[in-house]
Amino acid sequence: MVAIGRMLMSDPKILLLDEPSDALAPVMVETVVKALLELRRRGASLLLVEQRIDVAVRICDPLYIMTHGEIVEEMSPHTVEREGVGIINKYLG
């Protein structure tokens, strides 16, 4: 949370976030998600690396799946929600 606050002080045009939900309590994850959605609403661009698909689907459009450092799939949040566990099983086995 502090890192996100520091980042916002420079009024960036794009925010690069690596696992913003990592090690946070569920209540704090929701707070971070709401803040990031508000930033998007205000016109900020986000590049988010996130393993929690439920968080990524709420924040990002489009979504990219990477494996071994390469993008292997691009999809919309709707596609991810529709395919659900099948996507997780396909890439995370």
Contacts in CASP RR format, 6 or more apart in sequence:
PFRMAT RR
TARGET T0000
AUTHOR 0000-0000-0000
METHOD contacts of the structure
MODEL  1
MVAIGRMLMSDPKILLLDEPSDALAPVMVETVVKALLELRRRGASLLLVE
QRIDVAVRICDPLYIMTHGEIVEEMSPHTVEREGVGIINKYLG
1 28 0 8 1.000
1 31 0 8 1.000
1 32 0 8 1.000
4 15 0 8 1.000
4 17 0 8 1.000
4 20 0 8 1.000
4 32 0 8 1.000
4 35 0 8 1.000
7 15 0 8 1.000
8 15 0 8 1.000
8 39 0 8 1.000
12 44 0 8 1.000
13 44 0 8 1.000
13 45 0 8 1.000
14 44 0 8 1.000
14 45 0 8 1.000
14 46 0 8 1.000
14 47 0 8 1.000
15 36 0 8 1.000
15 39 0 8 1.000
15 44 0 8 1.000
15 45 0 8 1.000
15 46 0 8 1.000
15 47 0 8 1.000
16 47 0 8 1.000
17 36 0 8 1.000
17 46 0 8 1.000
17 47 0 8 1.000
17 48 0 8 1.000
17 49 0 8 1.000
17 50 0 8 1.000
18 49 0 8 1.000
19 49 0 8 1.000
19 50 0 8 1.000
19 51 0 8 1.000
20 32 0 8 1.000
20 36 0 8 1.000
20 48 0 8 1.000
20 50 0 8 1.000
20 55 0 8 1.000
21 29 0 8 1.000
21 32 0 8 1.000
21 33 0 8 1.000
21 50 0 8 1.000
21 52 0 8 1.000
21 55 0 8 1.000
24 32 0 8 1.000
29 52 0 8 1.000
29 55 0 8 1.000
33 55 0 8 1.000
33 58 0 8 1.000
33 59 0 8 1.000
36 46 0 8 1.000
36 48 0 8 1.000
36 59 0 8 1.000
37 58 0 8 1.000
37 59 0 8 1.000
39 46 0 8 1.000
40 46 0 8 1.000
40 59 0 8 1.000
46 59 0 8 1.000
46 60 0 8 1.000
48 56 0 8 1.000
48 59 0 8 1.000
48 60 0 8 1.000
50 56 0 8 1.000
50 59 0 8 1.000
50 60 0 8 1.000
53 80 0 8 1.000
53 84 0 8 1.000
53 87 0 8 1.000
53 88 0 8 1.000
56 63 0 8 1.000
56 80 0 8 1.000
57 63 0 8 1.000
57 77 0 8 1.000
57 80 0 8 1.000
57 81 0 8 1.000
58 77 0 8 1.000
60 77 0 8 1.000
61 76 0 8 1.000
61 77 0 8 1.000
62 74 0 8 1.000
62 75 0 8 1.000
62 76 0 8 1.000
63 74 0 8 1.000
63 75 0 8 1.000
63 76 0 8 1.000
63 77 0 8 1.000
63 80 0 8 1.000
64 71 0 8 1.000
64 73 0 8 1.000
64 74 0 8 1.000
65 71 0 8 1.000
65 72 0 8 1.000
65 73 0 8 1.000
65 74 0 8 1.000
65 75 0 8 1.000
65 87 0 8 1.000
65 91 0 8 1.000
66 72 0 8 1.000
67 91 0 8 1.000
72 91 0 8 1.000
73 87 0 8 1.000
73 91 0 8 1.000
75 83 0 8 1.000
75 87 0 8 1.000
80 87 0 8 1.000
END
